[in-house]
């Protein structure tokens, strides 16, 4: 997306926000200018620290989920035997709402970072795994046979065929999962913790009816998701540059 288009979209949202604030005339919905002033002040009073804590948690979760899910998906996509063994387990676990296990995870892992990272990892792992597995399994047999005819072994197939073919699918799954990861992070940080943007929004702001501060936290969490989304876009351009080449 071009910067100009992104800027116009941002200005449109801010204008709609300001118009709605004027119509409602309620302290529950302050205008964007008032929130921007509070945002700048709160960054120095603790919001910046909460942002860094939340960023570390969600980035750690995404990194671990990707490192584990992509090789596992490639292995299942290459081996029909392995897929037959694990497919029933994935079929049962994939649609299961993992967030319901949060109380159990908190009891087992405590209220620190580990429990937050693990629940987000658990939710992200299966979508990435399934997308990569299906993409690897859908590769045309003639493509694989042609590479094998050149003397390529399993390792060469993995590096030059399966991995490049599944990188776009894995990044797409990751991009779709970012919103889910940030939403789960907000829920996990809204209780049983003393840091993070979820804690800042629910406990430090909404809990004492500090509405401008609450919206400042919402903007910070939205910015976190947007930055992660841009990071995946940049990563896609680096790992799959052929997707952005156009014939003149």
BALOBA-1460 file (C-alpha; in Angstrom, 3 decimals):
// residues 248
<rec num="1" residu="x" x="0.000" y="0.000" z="0.000"/>
<rec num="2" residu="x" x="1.277" y="3.443" z="-0.918"/>
<rec num="3" residu="x" x="2.058" y="5.977" z="1.780"/>
<rec num="4" residu="x" x="-0.327" y="8.500" z="0.264"/>
<rec num="5" residu="x" x="-3.228" y="6.067" z="0.402"/>
<rec num="6" residu="x" x="-2.374" y="5.159" z="3.981"/>
<rec num="7" residu="x" x="-2.201" y="8.831" z="4.963"/>
<rec num="8" residu="x" x="-5.571" y="9.578" z="3.363"/>
<rec num="9" residu="x" x="-7.162" y="6.614" z="5.137"/>
<rec num="10" residu="x" x="-5.726" y="7.769" z="8.478"/>
<rec num="11" residu="x" x="-6.997" y="11.318" z="7.962"/>
<rec num="12" residu="x" x="-10.448" y="9.989" z="7.050"/>
<rec num="13" residu="x" x="-10.607" y="7.940" z="10.244"/>
<rec num="14" residu="x" x="-9.493" y="10.904" z="12.350"/>
<rec num="15" residu="x" x="-12.085" y="13.144" z="10.715"/>
<rec num="16" residu="x" x="-14.842" y="10.600" z="11.328"/>
<rec num="17" residu="x" x="-13.690" y="10.285" z="14.938"/>
<rec num="18" residu="x" x="-13.777" y="14.067" z="15.436"/>
<rec num="19" residu="x" x="-17.240" y="14.396" z="13.874"/>
<rec num="20" residu="x" x="-18.583" y="11.631" z="16.100"/>
<rec num="21" residu="x" x="-17.050" y="13.278" z="19.169"/>
<rec num="22" residu="x" x="-18.747" y="16.565" z="18.249"/>
<rec num="23" residu="x" x="-22.098" y="14.825" z="17.753"/>
<rec num="24" residu="x" x="-22.004" y="12.882" z="21.005"/>
<rec num="25" residu="x" x="-20.497" y="15.645" z="23.154"/>
<rec num="26" residu="x" x="-19.650" y="13.121" z="25.849"/>
<rec num="27" residu="x" x="-16.563" y="12.640" z="27.981"/>
<rec num="28" residu="x" x="-16.747" y="8.973" z="27.019"/>
<rec num="29" residu="x" x="-15.548" y="9.893" z="23.516"/>
<rec num="30" residu="x" x="-12.945" y="12.683" z="23.571"/>
<rec num="31" residu="x" x="-11.700" y="14.078" z="20.279"/>
<rec num="32" residu="x" x="-8.508" y="12.884" z="18.589"/>
<rec num="33" residu="x" x="-6.597" y="16.068" z="19.414"/>
<rec num="34" residu="x" x="-7.245" y="15.699" z="23.144"/>
<rec num="35" residu="x" x="-6.267" y="12.035" z="22.992"/>
<rec num="36" residu="x" x="-3.086" y="12.888" z="21.051"/>
<rec num="37" residu="x" x="-2.041" y="15.323" z="23.767"/>
<rec num="38" residu="x" x="-2.658" y="12.709" z="26.470"/>
<rec num="39" residu="x" x="-0.853" y="10.089" z="24.373"/>
<rec num="40" residu="x" x="2.314" y="12.193" z="24.223"/>
<rec num="41" residu="x" x="2.182" y="12.832" z="27.959"/>
<rec num="42" residu="x" x="1.452" y="9.216" z="28.888"/>
<rec num="43" residu="x" x="4.332" y="7.862" z="26.808"/>
<rec num="44" residu="x" x="6.682" y="9.381" z="29.362"/>
<rec num="45" residu="x" x="4.607" y="8.266" z="32.342"/>
<rec num="46" residu="x" x="4.475" y="4.536" z="31.678"/>
<rec num="47" residu="x" x="2.606" y="3.950" z="28.418"/>
<rec num="48" residu="x" x="5.898" y="3.510" z="26.570"/>
<rec num="49" residu="x" x="6.969" y="0.811" z="29.017"/>
<rec num="50" residu="x" x="3.645" y="-1.007" z="28.641"/>
<rec num="51" residu="x" x="4.019" y="-0.811" z="24.849"/>
<rec num="52" residu="x" x="7.473" y="-2.394" z="24.978"/>
<rec num="53" residu="x" x="6.254" y="-5.180" z="27.278"/>
<rec num="54" residu="x" x="3.311" y="-6.001" z="25.000"/>
<rec num="55" residu="x" x="5.508" y="-5.789" z="21.917"/>
<rec num="56" residu="x" x="8.014" y="-8.220" z="23.394"/>
<rec num="57" residu="x" x="5.256" y="-10.681" z="24.300"/>
<rec num="58" residu="x" x="3.535" y="-10.725" z="20.934"/>
<rec num="59" residu="x" x="6.763" y="-10.725" z="18.884"/>
<rec num="60" residu="x" x="8.120" y="-13.617" z="20.956"/>
<rec num="61" residu="x" x="4.895" y="-15.557" z="20.428"/>
<rec num="62" residu="x" x="4.855" y="-14.966" z="16.678"/>
<rec num="63" residu="x" x="8.539" y="-15.870" z="16.348"/>
<rec num="64" residu="x" x="8.243" y="-19.144" z="18.269"/>
<rec num="65" residu="x" x="5.024" y="-20.109" z="16.447"/>
<rec num="66" residu="x" x="6.616" y="-19.479" z="13.054"/>
<rec num="67" residu="x" x="9.877" y="-21.273" z="13.868"/>
<rec num="68" residu="x" x="7.995" y="-24.389" z="15.004"/>
<rec num="69" residu="x" x="4.960" y="-24.393" z="12.700"/>
<rec num="70" residu="x" x="6.672" y="-23.841" z="9.338"/>
<rec num="71" residu="x" x="9.074" y="-26.841" z="9.521"/>
<rec num="72" residu="x" x="6.311" y="-29.017" z="10.972"/>
<rec num="73" residu="x" x="3.946" y="-28.009" z="8.167"/>
<rec num="74" residu="x" x="6.608" y="-28.682" z="5.552"/>
<rec num="75" residu="x" x="7.305" y="-32.112" z="7.028"/>
<rec num="76" residu="x" x="3.614" y="-33.040" z="7.005"/>
<rec num="77" residu="x" x="3.164" y="-31.683" z="3.496"/>
<rec num="78" residu="x" x="6.100" y="-33.720" z="2.174"/>
<rec num="79" residu="x" x="5.215" y="-36.973" z="3.916"/>
<rec num="80" residu="x" x="1.775" y="-38.493" z="3.428"/>
<rec num="81" residu="x" x="2.594" y="-41.059" z="6.092"/>
<rec num="82" residu="x" x="3.311" y="-38.411" z="8.721"/>
<rec num="83" residu="x" x="0.226" y="-36.489" z="7.684"/>
<rec num="84" residu="x" x="-1.985" y="-39.563" z="8.127"/>
<rec num="85" residu="x" x="-0.626" y="-39.974" z="11.646"/>
<rec num="86" residu="x" x="-1.031" y="-36.374" z="12.796"/>
<rec num="87" residu="x" x="-3.983" y="-35.204" z="10.674"/>
<rec num="88" residu="x" x="-6.650" y="-36.542" z="13.099"/>
<rec num="89" residu="x" x="-4.971" y="-34.781" z="16.031"/>
<rec num="90" residu="x" x="-4.742" y="-31.505" z="14.095"/>
<rec num="91" residu="x" x="-8.360" y="-31.918" z="12.978"/>
<rec num="92" residu="x" x="-9.459" y="-32.069" z="16.620"/>
<rec num="93" residu="x" x="-7.186" y="-29.355" z="18.020"/>
<rec num="94" residu="x" x="-7.337" y="-26.773" z="15.234"/>
<rec num="95" residu="x" x="-10.970" y="-25.611" z="15.647"/>
<rec num="96" residu="x" x="-10.798" y="-25.789" z="19.445"/>
<rec num="97" residu="x" x="-10.896" y="-22.279" z="21.006"/>
<rec num="98" residu="x" x="-7.503" y="-22.148" z="22.715"/>
<rec num="99" residu="x" x="-8.353" y="-19.035" z="24.713"/>
<rec num="100" residu="x" x="-10.550" y="-21.133" z="27.033"/>
<rec num="101" residu="x" x="-7.360" y="-22.733" z="28.360"/>
<rec num="102" residu="x" x="-6.025" y="-19.401" z="29.587"/>
<rec num="103" residu="x" x="-7.068" y="-20.000" z="33.246"/>
<rec num="104" residu="x" x="-5.337" y="-23.396" z="33.182"/>
<rec num="105" residu="x" x="-2.229" y="-21.905" z="31.565"/>
<rec num="106" residu="x" x="-2.142" y="-19.146" z="34.180"/>
<rec num="107" residu="x" x="-2.337" y="-21.738" z="36.947"/>
<rec num="108" residu="x" x="0.443" y="-23.853" z="35.408"/>
<rec num="109" residu="x" x="2.791" y="-21.133" z="34.134"/>
<rec num="110" residu="x" x="1.970" y="-18.257" z="36.466"/>
<rec num="111" residu="x" x="0.981" y="-14.678" z="35.708"/>
<rec num="112" residu="x" x="4.281" y="-13.646" z="34.161"/>
<rec num="113" residu="x" x="5.305" y="-13.327" z="30.536"/>
<rec num="114" residu="x" x="5.523" y="-17.068" z="29.931"/>
<rec num="115" residu="x" x="1.779" y="-17.658" z="30.171"/>
<rec num="116" residu="x" x="0.998" y="-14.713" z="27.859"/>
<rec num="117" residu="x" x="3.535" y="-15.834" z="25.278"/>
<rec num="118" residu="x" x="2.372" y="-19.443" z="25.415"/>
<rec num="119" residu="x" x="-1.343" y="-18.756" z="24.898"/>
<rec num="120" residu="x" x="-0.652" y="-16.539" z="21.877"/>
<rec num="121" residu="x" x="1.791" y="-19.119" z="20.507"/>
<rec num="122" residu="x" x="-0.833" y="-21.834" z="20.930"/>
<rec num="123" residu="x" x="-3.413" y="-19.854" z="18.989"/>
<rec num="124" residu="x" x="-1.031" y="-18.930" z="16.145"/>
<rec num="125" residu="x" x="0.689" y="-22.279" z="15.763"/>
<rec num="126" residu="x" x="-2.150" y="-24.258" z="14.168"/>
<rec num="127" residu="x" x="-3.224" y="-21.777" z="11.447"/>
<rec num="128" residu="x" x="0.358" y="-21.439" z="10.241"/>
<rec num="129" residu="x" x="0.899" y="-25.201" z="10.428"/>
<rec num="130" residu="x" x="-2.225" y="-26.030" z="8.423"/>
<rec num="131" residu="x" x="-1.621" y="-23.405" z="5.733"/>
<rec num="132" residu="x" x="1.999" y="-24.473" z="5.199"/>
<rec num="133" residu="x" x="1.081" y="-28.171" z="5.198"/>
<rec num="134" residu="x" x="-1.682" y="-27.705" z="2.637"/>
<rec num="135" residu="x" x="0.497" y="-25.512" z="0.426"/>
<rec num="136" residu="x" x="3.362" y="-28.029" z="0.499"/>
<rec num="137" residu="x" x="1.021" y="-30.931" z="-0.219"/>
<rec num="138" residu="x" x="-0.549" y="-29.067" z="-3.170"/>
<rec num="139" residu="x" x="2.718" y="-28.719" z="-5.107"/>
<rec num="140" residu="x" x="2.435" y="-30.249" z="-8.568"/>
<rec num="141" residu="x" x="4.131" y="-33.682" z="-8.772"/>
<rec num="142" residu="x" x="5.717" y="-32.890" z="-12.146"/>
<rec num="143" residu="x" x="7.545" y="-29.954" z="-10.571"/>
<rec num="144" residu="x" x="9.013" y="-32.199" z="-7.894"/>
<rec num="145" residu="x" x="9.884" y="-34.924" z="-10.398"/>
<rec num="146" residu="x" x="11.666" y="-32.453" z="-12.675"/>
<rec num="147" residu="x" x="13.856" y="-31.245" z="-9.797"/>
<rec num="148" residu="x" x="14.560" y="-34.815" z="-8.693"/>
<rec num="149" residu="x" x="15.590" y="-35.707" z="-12.224"/>
<rec num="150" residu="x" x="18.379" y="-33.167" z="-11.850"/>
<rec num="151" residu="x" x="19.755" y="-35.110" z="-8.901"/>
<rec num="152" residu="x" x="18.144" y="-33.150" z="-6.058"/>
<rec num="153" residu="x" x="17.739" y="-35.020" z="-2.784"/>
<rec num="154" residu="x" x="15.286" y="-34.405" z="0.062"/>
<rec num="155" residu="x" x="17.342" y="-31.549" z="1.485"/>
<rec num="156" residu="x" x="17.580" y="-29.798" z="-1.892"/>
<rec num="157" residu="x" x="13.845" y="-30.267" z="-2.463"/>
<rec num="158" residu="x" x="13.158" y="-28.732" z="0.923"/>
<rec num="159" residu="x" x="15.407" y="-25.733" z="0.276"/>
<rec num="160" residu="x" x="14.689" y="-24.967" z="-3.379"/>
<rec num="161" residu="x" x="11.130" y="-26.223" z="-3.901"/>
<rec num="162" residu="x" x="9.042" y="-26.648" z="-0.764"/>
<rec num="163" residu="x" x="10.376" y="-23.704" z="1.233"/>
<rec num="164" residu="x" x="10.093" y="-21.037" z="-1.524"/>
<rec num="165" residu="x" x="6.654" y="-22.353" z="-2.495"/>
<rec num="166" residu="x" x="5.295" y="-22.148" z="1.035"/>
<rec num="167" residu="x" x="6.875" y="-18.872" z="2.198"/>
<rec num="168" residu="x" x="4.054" y="-16.687" z="0.739"/>
<rec num="169" residu="x" x="1.393" y="-18.905" z="2.320"/>
<rec num="170" residu="x" x="3.134" y="-18.843" z="5.682"/>
<rec num="171" residu="x" x="3.458" y="-15.049" z="5.591"/>
<rec num="172" residu="x" x="-0.206" y="-14.712" z="4.619"/>
<rec num="173" residu="x" x="-1.210" y="-16.881" z="7.552"/>
<rec num="174" residu="x" x="1.060" y="-14.819" z="9.776"/>
<rec num="175" residu="x" x="-0.445" y="-11.569" z="8.510"/>
<rec num="176" residu="x" x="-3.975" y="-12.807" z="9.148"/>
<rec num="177" residu="x" x="-2.959" y="-14.020" z="12.603"/>
<rec num="178" residu="x" x="-1.520" y="-10.694" z="13.755"/>
<rec num="179" residu="x" x="-4.939" y="-9.259" z="14.560"/>
<rec num="180" residu="x" x="-5.805" y="-12.397" z="16.512"/>
<rec num="181" residu="x" x="-2.497" y="-12.262" z="18.365"/>
<rec num="182" residu="x" x="-2.998" y="-8.643" z="19.455"/>
<rec num="183" residu="x" x="-6.604" y="-9.341" z="20.486"/>
<rec num="184" residu="x" x="-5.548" y="-12.326" z="22.582"/>
<rec num="185" residu="x" x="-2.733" y="-10.261" z="24.063"/>
<rec num="186" residu="x" x="-5.225" y="-7.607" z="25.158"/>
<rec num="187" residu="x" x="-7.446" y="-10.224" z="26.781"/>
<rec num="188" residu="x" x="-4.533" y="-11.972" z="28.502"/>
<rec num="189" residu="x" x="-3.147" y="-8.689" z="29.835"/>
<rec num="190" residu="x" x="-6.466" y="-7.420" z="31.133"/>
<rec num="191" residu="x" x="-6.157" y="-9.442" z="34.341"/>
<rec num="192" residu="x" x="-3.598" y="-11.356" z="36.408"/>
<rec num="193" residu="x" x="-0.761" y="-9.037" z="35.414"/>
<rec num="194" residu="x" x="0.756" y="-5.662" z="36.268"/>
<rec num="195" residu="x" x="2.128" y="-4.610" z="32.884"/>
<rec num="196" residu="x" x="1.236" y="-4.460" z="29.227"/>
<rec num="197" residu="x" x="-1.177" y="-2.416" z="27.141"/>
<rec num="198" residu="x" x="-4.149" y="-4.543" z="28.142"/>
<rec num="199" residu="x" x="-3.402" y="-3.810" z="31.793"/>
<rec num="200" residu="x" x="-2.953" y="-0.119" z="31.030"/>
<rec num="201" residu="x" x="-6.279" y="0.135" z="29.158"/>
<rec num="202" residu="x" x="-8.442" y="-1.876" z="31.552"/>
<rec num="203" residu="x" x="-6.895" y="-1.320" z="34.966"/>
<rec num="204" residu="x" x="-4.991" y="1.967" z="34.834"/>
<rec num="205" residu="x" x="-7.412" y="3.845" z="32.539"/>
<rec num="206" residu="x" x="-10.898" y="2.358" z="32.188"/>
<rec num="207" residu="x" x="-10.916" y="1.238" z="35.822"/>
<rec num="208" residu="x" x="-10.618" y="4.846" z="37.025"/>
<rec num="209" residu="x" x="-12.747" y="6.321" z="34.194"/>
<rec num="210" residu="x" x="-9.773" y="8.103" z="32.624"/>
<rec num="211" residu="x" x="-11.182" y="8.050" z="29.102"/>
<rec num="212" residu="x" x="-8.479" y="10.031" z="27.241"/>
<rec num="213" residu="x" x="-5.837" y="7.740" z="28.759"/>
<rec num="214" residu="x" x="-7.921" y="4.721" z="27.770"/>
<rec num="215" residu="x" x="-8.038" y="5.854" z="24.136"/>
<rec num="216" residu="x" x="-4.312" y="6.553" z="24.257"/>
<rec num="217" residu="x" x="-3.830" y="2.899" z="25.208"/>
<rec num="218" residu="x" x="-6.147" y="1.796" z="22.403"/>
<rec num="219" residu="x" x="-4.097" y="3.826" z="19.918"/>
<rec num="220" residu="x" x="-0.889" y="2.283" z="21.261"/>
<rec num="221" residu="x" x="-2.253" y="-1.231" z="20.854"/>
<rec num="222" residu="x" x="-3.541" y="-0.412" z="17.367"/>
<rec num="223" residu="x" x="-0.113" y="0.974" z="16.483"/>
<rec num="224" residu="x" x="1.485" y="-2.250" z="17.716"/>
<rec num="225" residu="x" x="-0.691" y="-4.339" z="15.411"/>
<rec num="226" residu="x" x="-0.062" y="-1.969" z="12.499"/>
<rec num="227" residu="x" x="3.710" y="-2.048" z="12.996"/>
<rec num="228" residu="x" x="3.668" y="-5.856" z="13.055"/>
<rec num="229" residu="x" x="1.586" y="-5.875" z="9.881"/>
<rec num="230" residu="x" x="4.078" y="-3.571" z="8.145"/>
<rec num="231" residu="x" x="6.938" y="-5.760" z="9.389"/>
<rec num="232" residu="x" x="5.388" y="-8.834" z="7.763"/>
<rec num="233" residu="x" x="4.924" y="-6.881" z="4.516"/>
<rec num="234" residu="x" x="8.600" y="-5.918" z="4.574"/>
<rec num="235" residu="x" x="9.590" y="-9.499" z="5.375"/>
<rec num="236" residu="x" x="7.504" y="-10.752" z="2.461"/>
<rec num="237" residu="x" x="9.280" y="-8.410" z="0.055"/>
<rec num="238" residu="x" x="12.614" y="-9.711" z="1.313"/>
<rec num="239" residu="x" x="11.808" y="-13.440" z="1.364"/>
<rec num="240" residu="x" x="9.516" y="-13.592" z="-1.671"/>
<rec num="241" residu="x" x="10.666" y="-10.808" z="-4.020"/>
<rec num="242" residu="x" x="9.323" y="-12.655" z="-7.073"/>
<rec num="243" residu="x" x="5.786" y="-11.845" z="-5.931"/>
<rec num="244" residu="x" x="6.419" y="-8.133" z="-6.511"/>
<rec num="245" residu="x" x="8.007" y="-8.290" z="-9.941"/>
<rec num="246" residu="x" x="5.784" y="-7.079" z="-12.756"/>
<rec num="247" residu="x" x="6.289" y="-7.449" z="-16.410"/>
<rec num="248" residu="x" x="6.626" y="-4.122" z="-18.142"/>
